[in-house]
């Protein structure tokens, strides 16, 4: 008569349990990392951008549609970690699809001038015009760092690479247009 089969010791079962856990986690992460976003994710991302930049309704509708289609971009908008380069590119793609460079330039110039107006209020229009031209004149890499950095500022780490890039671009704009932060 054969001897009854004894269960494998716990240490022998561990590798198979780990393999199963890794496979399940990989399937879940794979499902989350591609495709569209939930309606709630798209709405939250649209709201974050729309609030930050006070965009018109047609731009918000466009953002809603494109964040819904681009789950990576929508999820990046609520990430509390440093965004990867692919996440930054996804967010930038949505932002650039829905709002023109000229519109972004005007919005950013208005936000900066509102937060840091010139000491002489008669120079406000000059400052806004200077900043609008300076933002328009940024290369694509600088403009993306600025825009993506500004829209994720509430959730992303303020010491990561994106924050450093955004700060460098802002400093360039401030210098070009004689904007004095902290004055």
C-alpha positions in Angstrom: 0.0 0.0 0.0 1.4 3.4 -1.0 2.2 5.8 1.8 -0.1 8.8 2.1 1.1 11.8 0.3 2.4 14.5 2.6 2.0 18.2 1.7 5.1 20.0 0.5 6.9 22.0 3.2 6.0 25.7 3.2 9.3 26.7 1.8 8.8 24.4 -1.3 5.4 25.9 -2.0 6.6 29.6 -1.8 8.0 29.8 -5.4 4.8 28.7 -7.0 2.8 31.1 -4.8 5.2 33.9 -5.9 4.9 33.0 -9.5 1.1 33.1 -9.3 1.1 36.4 -7.5 3.4 38.0 -10.1 1.3 36.7 -13.0 -1.9 38.1 -11.4 -0.2 41.5 -10.6 1.2 41.7 -14.1 -2.3 41.0 -15.6 -3.8 43.7 -13.4 -1.1 46.3 -14.1 -1.2 45.5 -17.8 -5.0 46.1 -17.9 -4.5 49.4 -16.0 -1.6 50.8 -18.1 -3.2 50.9 -21.5 -6.4 52.0 -23.1 -8.9 54.6 -22.1 -9.7 56.1 -18.7 -12.8 55.8 -16.6 -15.3 58.6 -16.9 -14.3 59.7 -13.3 -10.6 59.7 -14.2 -11.2 61.8 -17.4 -13.4 64.2 -15.5 -10.9 64.6 -12.7 -8.1 65.2 -15.2 -10.2 67.7 -17.2 -11.2 69.5 -14.0 -7.6 69.8 -12.9 -6.5 71.3 -16.2 -9.6 73.5 -16.7 -9.3 74.9 -13.2 -5.6 75.5 -13.4 -5.9 77.3 -16.7 -9.5 78.6 -16.6 -10.1 77.2 -20.1 -13.2 77.8 -22.2 -15.9 75.1 -22.5 -14.9 73.9 -25.9 -11.3 73.2 -24.7 -12.7 71.4 -21.6 -14.9 69.3 -23.9 -11.9 68.4 -26.0 -9.8 67.6 -22.9 -12.6 65.4 -21.5 -12.7 63.4 -24.8 -9.0 63.0 -25.1 -8.4 62.2 -21.4 -11.1 59.5 -21.7 -9.3 58.0 -24.7 -5.8 58.3 -23.2 -5.8 56.5 -19.9 -2.1 57.0 -19.3 -2.6 60.8 -19.5 -5.7 60.8 -17.3 -4.1 58.6 -14.6 -0.9 60.7 -14.7 -2.9 63.8 -13.8 -3.7 62.3 -10.3 -0.3 60.5 -9.8 1.5 61.4 -6.6 4.8 60.1 -8.0 7.2 61.7 -10.4 5.8 61.2 -13.9 7.7 59.0 -16.3 8.7 60.5 -19.7 5.9 58.5 -21.3 3.3 59.9 -18.9 4.6 63.4 -19.5 4.4 62.9 -23.2 0.8 61.5 -22.9 -0.3 64.6 -20.8 1.4 67.0 -23.2 -0.2 65.3 -26.2 -3.7 65.9 -24.7 -2.9 69.5 -23.7 -1.5 70.3 -27.2 -4.4 68.6 -29.0 -7.0 70.7 -27.2 -5.4 74.1 -26.8 -3.2 75.9 -29.3 0.3 77.2 -28.5 -1.0 80.8 -28.7 -3.9 80.1 -26.4 -1.5 78.4 -23.8 0.8 81.4 -24.1 -2.0 83.8 -23.3 -3.3 81.7 -20.4 0.2 81.2 -18.9 1.1 84.9 -19.3 -2.2 85.9 -17.7 -1.7 83.5 -14.7 1.9 84.7 -14.2 0.9 88.4 -14.4 -2.0 87.9 -12.1 0.2 86.2 -9.5 3.3 88.5 -10.0 2.1 91.8 -11.4 4.6 94.5 -12.1 5.2 97.1 -9.3 4.0 99.8 -11.8 0.5 98.7 -12.8 0.7 100.7 -16.0 3.2 98.0 -17.2 0.9 95.1 -16.8 -0.1 94.9 -20.5 3.6 95.1 -21.5 4.4 92.3 -19.1 1.5 90.1 -20.4 2.6 90.8 -24.0 6.2 90.0 -23.2 5.3 86.7 -21.4 2.9 85.7 -24.2 5.7 86.1 -26.8 8.2 84.4 -24.5 5.9 81.3 -24.0 5.2 81.2 -27.7 8.9 81.3 -28.4 9.7 78.3 -26.2 10.9 75.2 -27.9 8.6 72.1 -27.7 10.6 70.6 -24.8 10.5 73.7 -22.7 6.8 74.4 -23.4 5.9 70.8 -22.5 7.9 70.9 -19.3 6.1 74.2 -18.4 2.6 73.1 -19.3 2.8 69.5 -17.8 4.6 70.8 -14.8 1.9 73.4 -14.2 -1.0 71.1 -14.5 0.4 68.4 -12.2 1.9 70.8 -9.7 -0.8 69.8 -7.1 -0.1 66.1 -7.1 3.5 65.6 -8.4 6.6 65.8 -6.2 8.0 69.4 -6.1 11.6 68.1 -6.1 11.5 65.8 -9.1 12.9 66.3 -12.5 9.7 67.8 -13.9 9.5 70.4 -11.2 13.1 71.3 -11.8 12.4 71.7 -15.5 9.3 73.7 -14.9 11.2 76.0 -12.5 14.0 76.5 -15.1 11.5 77.5 -17.8 9.7 79.8 -15.4 13.0 81.5 -14.4 13.8 81.9 -18.1 10.4 83.6 -18.7 10.8 85.8 -15.6 14.2 86.9 -16.7 13.1 87.6 -20.3 10.2 89.8 -19.1 11.6 91.3 -16.0 9.1 89.6 -13.7 10.3 89.7 -10.1 9.0 86.8 -8.0 8.7 87.4 -4.3 8.8 91.2 -4.7 
